[in-house]
Amino acid sequence: MAPRKRTASPVERLIVRLRDEERTDRKLFVESKKNPKRAASEVLPTAGVPEISDSTIQRRLRDKGLYGRVAVHKPYVSKTNMEKRIKFTREHLQWTTEDWKEVLWTED
């Protein structure tokens, strides 16, 4: 008589499932870090993981420290203006608090 094939206990099945979830979480994390501007629904197809809901993806990424945020629009700073800013900064680097108190600050 052939030996019976041993079936996994509930604990063993849970361990396997958790290991698979950790692997899935790592894949989601890596794919999200590659292009942080992608939505959760766009990460799933490239990660090669089983179908899971967007909210699950978002929750798992939050657990890993990745939070969905809207990118802030930063004003364009031309090269000329950047050079002027750097020049100003270097010229005023040695100023003390007393020097800055002499400046008239206005809101334009």
KELOPA-408140 format. One record per residue: x, y, z of N, C-alpha, C, O in turn; residue number from 1; residue in three letters. Coordinates in pm, whole numbers. Layout:
KELOPA-408140
- X;Y;Z;X;Y;Z;X;Y;Z;X;Y;Z;NUM;ALA;
...
This chain:
KELOPA-408140
- 84;-117;0;0;0;0;89;124;0;186;133;76;1;MET;
- 56;219;-84;135;342;-96;109;432;24;-3;438;75;2;ALA;
- 213;502;68;192;592;182;98;706;144;99;757;32;3;PRO;
- 17;744;242;-76;854;219;0;985;207;95;1012;280;4;ARG;
- -46;1065;115;15;1197;100;-34;1285;215;-154;1296;241;5;LYS;
- 59;1346;281;27;1427;398;-30;1561;352;30;1628;268;6;ARG;
- -143;1600;405;-200;1730;373;-149;1832;473;-118;1800;588;7;THR;
- -141;1954;427;-89;2061;512;-191;2095;620;-311;2096;597;8;ALA;
- -139;2122;736;-226;2162;847;-270;2307;824;-209;2377;743;9;SER;
- -372;2352;893;-415;2491;879;-302;2590;909;-293;2695;845;10;PRO;
- -219;2558;1005;-108;2647;1040;-8;2653;925;41;2761;890;11;VAL;
- 22;2538;866;116;2536;754;60;2612;633;134;2683;565;12;GLU;
- -69;2597;609;-131;2672;498;-125;2822;525;-103;2901;433;13;ARG;
- -145;2861;650;-137;3003;686;4;3057;664;21;3168;614;14;LEU;
- 103;2979;702;243;3021;684;274;3040;536;338;3138;498;15;ILE;
- 228;2948;454;251;2959;309;182;3083;255;239;3156;174;16;VAL;
- 58;3106;299;-17;3223;251;52;3353;293;62;3446;213;17;ARG;
- 100;3359;417;169;3479;463;299;3501;386;334;3615;355;18;LEU;
- 370;3393;357;494;3404;280;463;3458;140;536;3543;87;19;ARG;
- 354;3409;80;313;3458;-51;274;3605;-45;305;3682;-137;20;ASP;
- 206;3645;62;167;3786;77;290;3875;92;293;3985;37;21;GLU;
- 390;3829;165;513;3907;180;581;3924;45;631;4032;13;22;GLU;
- 583;3818;-33;644;3823;-166;567;3922;-254;626;4002;-327;23;ARG;
- 435;3915;-247;350;4006;-323;375;4150;-280;387;4240;-364;24;THR;
- 382;4172;-150;407;4307;-98;540;4362;-148;549;4479;-185;25;ASP;
- 642;4278;-149;773;4322;-198;766;4361;-345;823;4462;-387;26;ARG;
- 695;4280;-424;682;4311;-567;608;4443;-587;648;4525;-670;27;LYS;
- 501;4463;-512;426;4588;-523;513;4707;-484;510;4811;-549;28;LEU;
- 590;4691;-377;676;4798;-328;781;4835;-434;802;4952;-462;29;PHE;
- 844;4734;-491;949;4758;-591;890;4828;-713;948;4924;-764;30;VAL;
- 775;4780;-760;713;4841;-877;669;4985;-848;678;5071;-936;31;GLU;
- 623;5010;-728;580;5146;-692;699;5240;-685;688;5357;-722;32;SER;
- 812;5191;-636;931;5275;-625;990;5307;-763;1052;5412;-781;33;LYS;
- 970;5218;-860;1022;5243;-995;960;5368;-1056;1029;5448;-1119;34;LYS;
- 831;5383;-1037;762;5501;-1090;659;5545;-986;545;5498;-988;35;ASN;
- 697;5636;-897;609;5675;-787;482;5748;-830;390;5762;-750;36;PRO;
- 476;5793;-953;359;5870;-996;245;5782;-1046;138;5832;-1080;37;LYS;
- 268;5651;-1051;162;5562;-1098;58;5539;-989;89;5538;-870;38;ARG;
- -65;5520;-1033;-174;5488;-941;-164;5341;-901;-97;5261;-967;39;ALA;
- -230;5307;-792;-226;5169;-743;-276;5072;-848;-223;4962;-862;40;ALA;
- -378;5111;-922;-433;5022;-1024;-335;4999;-1139;-345;4898;-1209;41;SER;
- -242;5091;-1159;-143;5077;-1266;-23;4993;-1222;52;4944;-1307;42;GLU;
- -6;4975;-1093;107;4898;-1042;82;4749;-1058;175;4673;-1086;43;VAL;
- -41;4708;-1041;-75;4566;-1039;-33;4490;-1165;31;4385;-1152;44;LEU;
- -65;4537;-1285;-29;4458;-1403;122;4438;-1421;165;4334;-1469;45;PRO;
- 201;4537;-1382;346;4526;-1401;413;4447;-1290;525;4400;-1307;46;THR;
- 346;4432;-1177;407;4362;-1064;401;4211;-1079;478;4139;-1014;47;ALA;
- 313;4162;-1164;302;4017;-1183;253;3945;-1060;305;3840;-1023;48;GLY;
- 153;4002;-995;97;3941;-874;-49;3907;-900;-109;3956;-995;49;VAL;
- -107;3822;-815;-248;3787;-834;-339;3909;-826;-302;4012;-769;50;PRO;
- -457;3897;-883;-553;4008;-881;-593;4041;-737;-646;3957;-665;51;GLU;
- -567;4163;-699;-613;4214;-569;-669;4353;-592;-637;4418;-691;52;ILE;
- -752;4397;-502;-820;4525;-521;-724;4643;-501;-618;4630;-439;53;SER;
- -763;4757;-556;-682;4879;-543;-665;4917;-397;-557;4960;-355;54;ASP;
- -772;4902;-319;-762;4941;-178;-664;4851;-103;-595;4897;-11;55;SER;
- -656;4724;-141;-559;4634;-79;-417;4676;-115;-328;4677;-31;56;THR;
- -397;4711;-241;-265;4758;-285;-227;4883;-207;-115;4894;-157;57;ILE;
- -319;4978;-198;-292;5102;-126;-260;5075;21;-167;5133;77;58;GLN;
- -337;4986;84;-314;4955;225;-177;4891;245;-105;4925;339;59;ARG;
- -143;4798;157;-13;4731;172;103;4826;147;205;4816;214;60;ARG;
- 87;4918;53;193;5017;29;203;5114;146;313;5155;182;61;LEU;
- 90;5151;205;93;5237;324;166;5168;438;242;5230;512;62;ARG;
- 142;5038;453;210;4962;558;361;4962;538;437;4952;635;63;ASP;
- 404;4974;413;548;4978;382;602;5121;385;721;5143;361;64;LYS;
- 516;5219;414;561;5357;424;545;5439;297;598;5550;288;65;GLY;
- 472;5387;198;448;5463;75;305;5515;78;209;5437;82;66;LEU;
- 291;5644;77;159;5706;84;128;5776;-47;215;5839;-107;67;TYR;
- 4;5765;-90;-37;5831;-214;-50;5980;-192;-124;6025;-105;68;GLY;
- 21;6055;-270;16;6200;-259;10;6260;-399;57;6199;-496;69;ARG;
- -49;6376;-409;-50;6449;-535;78;6532;-539;110;6604;-444;70;VAL;
- 150;6522;-649;276;6595;-662;249;6745;-665;155;6792;-730;71;ALA;
- 331;6819;-594;318;6964;-589;377;7023;-716;486;6983;-759;72;VAL;
- 306;7117;-774;357;7183;-893;459;7288;-849;426;7380;-775;73;HIS;
- 580;7272;-895;685;7366;-859;704;7466;-973;701;7428;-1090;74;LYS;
- 722;7592;-939;740;7691;-1045;873;7669;-1117;972;7627;-1057;75;PRO;
- 872;7698;-1244;992;7684;-1324;1092;7793;-1287;1055;7910;-1276;76;TYR;
- 1215;7755;-1267;1322;7850;-1239;1422;7840;-1353;1486;7737;-1373;77;VAL;
- 1433;7949;-1429;1524;7947;-1544;1669;7939;-1497;1700;7967;-1381;78;SER;
- 1755;7901;-1588;1896;7889;-1554;1953;8025;-1512;2032;8033;-1417;79;LYS;
- 1913;8131;-1581;1960;8266;-1547;1917;8304;-1406;1996;8355;-1327;80;THR;
- 1790;8279;-1377;1738;8314;-1245;1805;8230;-1136;1832;8279;-1027;81;ASN;
- 1831;8104;-1166;1898;8016;-1070;2038;8069;-1039;2081;8070;-923;82;MET;
- 2108;8113;-1142;2243;8167;-1123;2238;8294;-1039;2324;8317;-954;83;GLU;
- 2136;8378;-1063;2121;8501;-984;2093;8468;-837;2146;8534;-747;84;LYS;
- 2011;8369;-815;1980;8329;-677;2105;8279;-605;2130;8313;-489;85;ARG;
- 2183;8197;-674;2306;8145;-614;2404;8258;-585;2468;8260;-480;86;ILE;
- 2414;8351;-678;2504;8466;-659;2460;8547;-536;2543;8584;-453;87;LYS;
- 2331;8575;-526;2277;8649;-411;2307;8575;-281;2349;8635;-182;88;PHE;
- 2286;8445;-283;2309;8365;-162;2454;8372;-119;2484;8389;-1;89;THR;
- 2543;8359;-214;2686;8362;-180;2729;8499;-130;2813;8510;-41;90;ARG;
- 2672;8605;-188;2708;8740;-146;2658;8770;-4;2721;8848;68;91;GLU;
- 2548;8709;35;2488;8739;165;2507;8628;267;2442;8627;372;92;HIS;
- 2594;8537;238;2617;8422;326;2671;8465;463;2639;8403;564;93;LEU;
- 2752;8567;465;2817;8610;589;2735;8711;669;2780;8757;775;94;GLN;
- 2619;8746;621;2538;8845;691;2494;8791;828;2465;8672;843;95;TRP;
- 2489;8880;923;2443;8844;1058;2294;8876;1070;2233;8932;979;96;THR;
- 2238;8841;1182;2097;8872;1208;2076;9022;1208;1972;9071;1161;97;THR;
- 2172;9095;1259;2161;9242;1262;2156;9299;1121;2082;9394;1095;98;GLU;
- 2236;9243;1030;2233;9289;891;2095;9267;830;2042;9353;760;99;ASP;
- 2036;9151;856;1906;9119;798;1795;9204;859;1691;9225;795;100;TRP;
- 1815;9253;980;1713;9339;1042;1704;9474;971;1602;9542;982;101;LYS;
- 1807;9512;900;1809;9639;827;1735;9631;693;1712;9733;629;102;GLU;
- 1699;9511;652;1632;9492;523;1484;9521;539;1421;9478;636;103;VAL;
- 1429;9594;444;1286;9622;444;1216;9509;368;1233;9495;247;104;LEU;
- 1138;9429;440;1070;9314;380;932;9355;334;855;9415;410;105;TRP;
- 900;9324;210;767;9353;156;711;9227;92;785;9136;54;106;THR;
- 580;9224;81;515;9112;13;469;9161;-123;387;9252;-133;107;GLU;
- 522;9102;-225;485;9143;-361;369;9062;-411;323;9083;-524;108;ASP;
